[in-house]
C-alpha cells in the first residue's frame, strides 16, 4: 500500500524548470513534446519568456509565456515548452508523482511506441548528471520532436488520424502501470479529498476536535537541482506525496 503522509495541498506534484536552450530540427529551442494520460499540468511562469506549443483535437496552438502568466492543459494534450529567453516556470501537477511514474509519454515515432522496451531505452537517462545524461536528454528531445512535427503537420493539414493514433499508442504503452497508479491516486488525491469531507462533517456536527490533533507545519527545499527533465533543467522535491525522483533508467 502506497503511503503519502504529508502531501502538498490537493496532493499536487511540484518542480521548477528552466527551459532547454538546445535548438531542435525546426530551429526552435525547447523541451521534449509529450502528453499525460491522467494528469492536468500547470505552468506558473516566474521569469523570462517563451511559449507552450500544444496539439489537441482543436489543432495546433502556441500560448505565449511570460513572468506572471499561468497556462495549464488537460490529459491527452501534447505540449512542448519552447524557450524565448530565460524562461523559468514552477510546475504544478495532479496526482503527486504520477508523471514520474510513467504518466508522461514522449511523441516518439510510432515504431518506438509499439515496442515497450525500445521506448524505455530511448526515454531513459544513463545518469542523473554529467555529459552522458545531457547527451541522452538531448537525443530523446530530438526524437520526440521528430514525431511531434509529423503530428503537427497532419493536424495543420486537417488530418487528426496520426494524433489520435498516438494517443491510443500511448494508452497501450502505459496500461500495465495503471494498478500501481490507482494505488498512488487513492493514497494521494483521493485521500486528500476524503479528509476534507471528514473535516466538513466534523464542522457541521460542531466537533472540530481534528483542529487540535491535525495541526502541523512542514517545510523543505529542493532535494535535487538542475536535473534533466522532459522540458528543461529541473529542480525537484523528492518527498512523499510531492514528486517522485525521475528514474535514471
C-alpha positions as a Markdown table, in Angstrom:
| # | Residue | x | y | z |
|---|---|---|---|---|
| 1 | Unk | 0.0 | 0.0 | 0.0 |
| 2 | Unk | 1.4 | 3.4 | -1.0 |
| 3 | Unk | 1.6 | 5.9 | 1.9 |
| 4 | Unk | 1.8 | 9.6 | 1.3 |
| 5 | Unk | 1.7 | 11.1 | 4.8 |
| 6 | Unk | 2.2 | 14.8 | 4.2 |
| 7 | Unk | 1.2 | 15.8 | 0.7 |
| 8 | Unk | 1.1 | 19.3 | -0.6 |
| 9 | Unk | -2.4 | 20.9 | -0.9 |
| 10 | Unk | -4.6 | 18.7 | -3.1 |
| 11 | Unk | -1.7 | 16.2 | -3.3 |
| 12 | Unk | -0.2 | 18.1 | -6.2 |
| 13 | Unk | 3.3 | 17.5 | -7.6 |
| 14 | Unk | 5.8 | 20.3 | -7.6 |
| 15 | Unk | 9.0 | 21.1 | -9.5 |
| 16 | Unk | 10.8 | 24.1 | -11.1 |
| 17 | Unk | 12.1 | 24.1 | -14.7 |
| 18 | Unk | 14.5 | 26.3 | -16.7 |
| 19 | Unk | 13.6 | 25.6 | -20.4 |
| 20 | Unk | 16.3 | 24.0 | -22.5 |
| 21 | Unk | 18.1 | 26.3 | -24.9 |
| 22 | Unk | 19.0 | 23.5 | -27.3 |
| 23 | Unk | 18.0 | 24.2 | -30.9 |
| 24 | Unk | 15.8 | 21.4 | -32.4 |
| 25 | Unk | 15.4 | 20.4 | -36.1 |
| 26 | Unk | 12.8 | 23.1 | -36.7 |
| 27 | Unk | 15.1 | 25.8 | -35.4 |
| 28 | Unk | 13.1 | 26.2 | -32.1 |
| 29 | Unk | 14.8 | 25.9 | -28.7 |
| 30 | Unk | 13.0 | 24.0 | -26.1 |
| 31 | Unk | 11.9 | 20.7 | -24.5 |
| 32 | Unk | 10.6 | 17.3 | -25.4 |
| 33 | Unk | 7.0 | 17.2 | -26.6 |
| 34 | Unk | 4.8 | 14.7 | -24.6 |
| 35 | Unk | 1.4 | 14.1 | -23.2 |
| 36 | Unk | -0.1 | 13.0 | -19.9 |
| 37 | Unk | -2.7 | 10.3 | -19.6 |
| 38 | Unk | -4.5 | 11.2 | -16.4 |
| 39 | Unk | -2.8 | 14.4 | -15.1 |
| 40 | Unk | -3.6 | 18.1 | -15.7 |
| 41 | Unk | -0.4 | 20.1 | -15.7 |
| 42 | Unk | 0.0 | 23.9 | -14.9 |
| 43 | Unk | 2.9 | 26.2 | -15.7 |
| 44 | Unk | 3.3 | 29.2 | -13.4 |
| 45 | Unk | 5.9 | 31.4 | -15.1 |
| 46 | Unk | 8.3 | 33.0 | -12.7 |
| 47 | Unk | 10.8 | 34.6 | -15.1 |
| 48 | Unk | 11.8 | 35.1 | -18.7 |
| 49 | Unk | 9.6 | 34.5 | -21.7 |
| 50 | Unk | 8.7 | 31.7 | -24.2 |
| 51 | Unk | 5.7 | 29.7 | -25.2 |
| 52 | Unk | 4.0 | 26.3 | -24.9 |
| 53 | Unk | 3.1 | 24.7 | -28.1 |
| 54 | Unk | 0.1 | 22.3 | -27.9 |
| 55 | Unk | -1.6 | 19.7 | -30.1 |
| 56 | Unk | -5.3 | 18.8 | -29.3 |
| 57 | Unk | -8.4 | 17.9 | -31.2 |
| 58 | Unk | -8.7 | 21.7 | -32.0 |
| 59 | Unk | -5.3 | 21.5 | -33.8 |
| 60 | Unk | -2.0 | 23.3 | -33.2 |
| 61 | Unk | -1.8 | 26.2 | -30.8 |
| 62 | Unk | 1.0 | 28.3 | -29.3 |
| 63 | Unk | 0.4 | 30.1 | -26.0 |
| 64 | Unk | 2.8 | 32.9 | -25.0 |
| 65 | Unk | 4.5 | 32.6 | -21.6 |
| 66 | Unk | 5.9 | 35.5 | -19.6 |
| 67 | Unk | 6.6 | 36.2 | -15.9 |
| 68 | Unk | 3.3 | 36.1 | -14.1 |
| 69 | Unk | 1.3 | 34.1 | -16.6 |
| 70 | Unk | -0.3 | 30.7 | -16.0 |
| 71 | Unk | -1.1 | 28.1 | -18.6 |
| 72 | Unk | -2.5 | 24.6 | -18.0 |
| 73 | Unk | -3.5 | 21.7 | -20.1 |
| 74 | Unk | -5.6 | 18.5 | -19.6 |
| 75 | Unk | -4.7 | 14.9 | -20.2 |
| 76 | Unk | -4.2 | 13.9 | -23.9 |
| 77 | Unk | -2.8 | 17.4 | -24.9 |
| 78 | Unk | 0.6 | 17.1 | -26.4 |
| 79 | Unk | 2.7 | 20.0 | -25.1 |
| 80 | Unk | 6.2 | 21.4 | -25.9 |
| 81 | Unk | 7.7 | 24.2 | -23.8 |
| 82 | Unk | 9.9 | 26.5 | -26.0 |
| 83 | Unk | 12.5 | 29.0 | -24.9 |
| 84 | Unk | 12.2 | 32.7 | -25.7 |
| 85 | Unk | 14.8 | 34.0 | -23.2 |
| 86 | Unk | 15.5 | 33.0 | -19.6 |
| 87 | Unk | 12.2 | 31.1 | -19.3 |
| 88 | Unk | 11.7 | 29.6 | -15.9 |
| 89 | Unk | 8.5 | 28.1 | -14.5 |
| 90 | Unk | 7.1 | 26.3 | -11.5 |
| 91 | Unk | 5.2 | 23.2 | -12.5 |
| 92 | Unk | 2.1 | 22.0 | -10.6 |
| 93 | Unk | 0.9 | 18.6 | -11.5 |
| 94 | Unk | -2.1 | 16.5 | -10.4 |
| 95 | Unk | -1.8 | 13.2 | -8.5 |
| 96 | Unk | 1.5 | 13.5 | -6.7 |
| 97 | Unk | 4.3 | 11.7 | -8.5 |
| 98 | Unk | 2.3 | 10.0 | -11.3 |
| 99 | Unk | 4.1 | 11.9 | -14.1 |
| 100 | Unk | 7.4 | 10.4 | -13.0 |
| 101 | Unk | 5.7 | 7.0 | -12.5 |
| 102 | Unk | 5.0 | 6.9 | -16.2 |
| 103 | Unk | 2.1 | 9.2 | -16.8 |
| 104 | Unk | 4.0 | 11.1 | -19.5 |
| 105 | Unk | 4.6 | 9.7 | -23.0 |
| 106 | Unk | 7.1 | 11.3 | -25.4 |
| 107 | Unk | 6.0 | 11.9 | -29.0 |
| 108 | Unk | 8.5 | 9.4 | -30.4 |
| 109 | Unk | 7.9 | 7.9 | -33.8 |
| 110 | Unk | 5.3 | 5.1 | -34.0 |
| 111 | Unk | 7.9 | 2.3 | -34.1 |
| 112 | Unk | 9.1 | 3.2 | -30.6 |
| 113 | Unk | 5.6 | 3.4 | -29.1 |
| 114 | Unk | 4.9 | -0.1 | -30.5 |
| 115 | Unk | 7.8 | -1.6 | -28.6 |
| 116 | Unk | 7.8 | -1.0 | -24.8 |
| 117 | Unk | 11.5 | -2.0 | -24.5 |
| 118 | Unk | 12.6 | 0.2 | -27.3 |
| 119 | Unk | 10.6 | 3.1 | -25.9 |
| 120 | Unk | 12.0 | 2.6 | -22.5 |
| 121 | Unk | 15.6 | 2.6 | -23.8 |
| 122 | Unk | 15.0 | 5.8 | -25.8 |
| 123 | Unk | 13.3 | 7.6 | -22.9 |
| 124 | Unk | 15.9 | 6.6 | -20.2 |
| 125 | Unk | 18.8 | 8.6 | -19.0 |
| 126 | Unk | 22.0 | 6.8 | -18.1 |
| 127 | Unk | 22.8 | 9.0 | -15.1 |
| 128 | Unk | 21.4 | 11.9 | -13.1 |
| 129 | Unk | 24.1 | 14.4 | -14.2 |
| 130 | Unk | 27.1 | 14.8 | -16.4 |
| 131 | Unk | 27.8 | 14.8 | -20.2 |
| 132 | Unk | 26.2 | 11.3 | -20.7 |
| 133 | Unk | 23.0 | 12.5 | -19.1 |
| 134 | Unk | 22.9 | 15.7 | -21.2 |
| 135 | Unk | 23.6 | 13.8 | -24.4 |
| 136 | Unk | 20.8 | 11.3 | -23.7 |
| 137 | Unk | 18.3 | 14.0 | -22.7 |
| 138 | Unk | 19.1 | 15.9 | -25.9 |
| 139 | Unk | 18.7 | 12.7 | -28.1 |
| 140 | Unk | 15.4 | 11.9 | -26.6 |
| 141 | Unk | 14.3 | 15.5 | -27.1 |
| 142 | Unk | 15.2 | 15.3 | -30.7 |
| 143 | Unk | 13.4 | 12.0 | -31.2 |
| 144 | Unk | 10.3 | 13.4 | -29.5 |
| 145 | Unk | 10.4 | 16.5 | -31.8 |
| 146 | Unk | 10.8 | 14.2 | -34.8 |
| 147 | Unk | 7.5 | 12.5 | -34.0 |
| 148 | Unk | 5.8 | 15.7 | -32.9 |
| 149 | Unk | 6.5 | 17.6 | -36.1 |
| 150 | Unk | 4.7 | 14.8 | -38.1 |
| 151 | Unk | 1.7 | 15.0 | -35.7 |
| 152 | Unk | 1.6 | 18.8 | -36.0 |
| 153 | Unk | 1.9 | 18.8 | -39.8 |
| 154 | Unk | -1.0 | 16.3 | -40.1 |
| 155 | Unk | -3.2 | 18.4 | -37.7 |
| 156 | Unk | -2.5 | 21.6 | -39.7 |
| 157 | Unk | -3.5 | 19.8 | -42.8 |
| 158 | Unk | -6.8 | 18.8 | -41.3 |
| 159 | Unk | -6.0 | 15.2 | -40.6 |
| 160 | Unk | -6.2 | 14.2 | -36.9 |
| 161 | Unk | -5.6 | 10.5 | -37.6 |
| 162 | Unk | -1.9 | 10.4 | -36.6 |
| 163 | Unk | -2.6 | 12.4 | -33.5 |
| 164 | Unk | -5.4 | 10.1 | -32.4 |
| 165 | Unk | -3.3 | 7.0 | -33.1 |
| 166 | Unk | -0.5 | 8.5 | -31.0 |
| 167 | Unk | -3.0 | 8.9 | -28.1 |
| 168 | Unk | -4.1 | 5.3 | -28.5 |
| 169 | Unk | -0.5 | 4.0 | -28.7 |
| 170 | Unk | 0.4 | 6.0 | -25.5 |
| 171 | Unk | -2.5 | 4.4 | -23.7 |
| 172 | Unk | -1.5 | 0.9 | -24.7 |
| 173 | Unk | 2.1 | 1.6 | -23.6 |
| 174 | Unk | 1.1 | 2.6 | -20.0 |
| 175 | Unk | -1.8 | 0.2 | -19.5 |
| 176 | Unk | 0.3 | -2.2 | -17.3 |
| 177 | Unk | 1.1 | 0.6 | -14.9 |
| 178 | Unk | -2.5 | 1.5 | -14.1 |
| 179 | Unk | -2.9 | -0.7 | -11.0 |
| 180 | Unk | 0.1 | 1.0 | -9.4 |
| 181 | Unk | -1.2 | 4.4 | -10.4 |
| 182 | Unk | -4.5 | 3.7 | -8.8 |
| 183 | Unk | -2.8 | 3.0 | -5.5 |
| 184 | Unk | -1.0 | 6.3 | -5.7 |
| 185 | Unk | -4.2 | 8.2 | -6.5 |
| 186 | Unk | -6.0 | 6.6 | -3.6 |
| 187 | Unk | -3.2 | 7.5 | -1.2 |
| 188 | Unk | -2.8 | 11.0 | -2.6 |
| 189 | Unk | -5.6 | 13.0 | -4.3 |
| 190 | Unk | -8.5 | 10.8 | -3.2 |
| 191 | Unk | -7.3 | 10.6 | 0.4 |
| 192 | Unk | -6.9 | 14.4 | 0.5 |
| 193 | Unk | -10.4 | 14.9 | -0.8 |
| 194 | Unk | -11.8 | 12.4 | 1.7 |
| 195 | Unk | -10.0 | 14.1 | 4.5 |
| 196 | Unk | -11.7 | 17.4 | 3.5 |
| 197 | Unk | -15.1 | 15.6 | 3.5 |
| 198 | Unk | -14.5 | 14.2 | 7.0 |
| 199 | Unk | -13.5 | 17.7 | 8.2 |
| 200 | Unk | -16.7 | 19.2 | 6.8 |
| 201 | Unk | -18.7 | 16.5 | 8.5 |
| 202 | Unk | -17.0 | 17.4 | 11.8 |
| 203 | Unk | -17.6 | 21.1 | 11.4 |
| 204 | Unk | -21.2 | 20.5 | 10.6 |
| 205 | Unk | -21.6 | 18.3 | 13.7 |
| 206 | Unk | -20.0 | 21.0 | 15.8 |
| 207 | Unk | -17.0 | 18.8 | 16.7 |
| 208 | Unk | -13.8 | 20.5 | 15.4 |
| 209 | Unk | -11.5 | 18.3 | 17.5 |
| 210 | Unk | -9.4 | 17.5 | 14.5 |
| 211 | Unk | -8.0 | 21.0 | 14.5 |
| 212 | Unk | -6.2 | 20.3 | 17.7 |
| 213 | Unk | -4.8 | 16.9 | 16.6 |
| 214 | Unk | -4.1 | 17.6 | 13.0 |
| 215 | Unk | -2.3 | 21.0 | 13.1 |
| 216 | Unk | 1.3 | 20.8 | 11.7 |
| 217 | Unk | 3.9 | 22.7 | 9.7 |
| 218 | Unk | 6.2 | 21.2 | 7.2 |
| 219 | Unk | 9.0 | 22.6 | 5.0 |
| 220 | Unk | 11.6 | 21.6 | 2.6 |
| 221 | Unk | 13.9 | 22.9 | -0.1 |
| 222 | Unk | 14.7 | 21.2 | -3.5 |
| 223 | Unk | 16.4 | 17.9 | -3.0 |
| 224 | Unk | 17.9 | 17.8 | -6.5 |
| 225 | Unk | 19.0 | 20.8 | -8.6 |
| 226 | Unk | 19.5 | 21.0 | -12.3 |
| 227 | Unk | 18.4 | 17.6 | -13.3 |
| 228 | Unk | 17.4 | 16.7 | -16.9 |
| 229 | Unk | 13.7 | 16.8 | -17.1 |
| 230 | Unk | 11.4 | 16.5 | -20.1 |
| 231 | Unk | 11.2 | 20.2 | -20.8 |
| 232 | Unk | 14.3 | 21.6 | -19.2 |
| 233 | Unk | 16.7 | 21.6 | -16.3 |
| 234 | Unk | 14.7 | 20.5 | -13.3 |
| 235 | Unk | 14.8 | 21.3 | -9.6 |
| 236 | Unk | 12.7 | 18.7 | -7.8 |
| 237 | Unk | 11.4 | 17.8 | -4.4 |
| 238 | Unk | 11.9 | 14.1 | -3.7 |
| 239 | Unk | 9.3 | 14.0 | -1.0 |
| 240 | Unk | 6.5 | 11.5 | -0.4 |
| 241 | Unk | 3.3 | 12.8 | -2.0 |
| 242 | Unk | 5.1 | 15.6 | -3.9 |
| 243 | Unk | 7.3 | 14.5 | -6.7 |
| 244 | Unk | 8.9 | 11.1 | -7.3 |
| 245 | Unk | 12.6 | 11.2 | -8.4 |
| 246 | Unk | 13.0 | 10.8 | -12.1 |
| 247 | Unk | 14.2 | 7.2 | -12.8 |
| 248 | Unk | 17.7 | 7.0 | -14.4 |
| 249 | Unk | 16.8 | 4.0 | -16.5 |
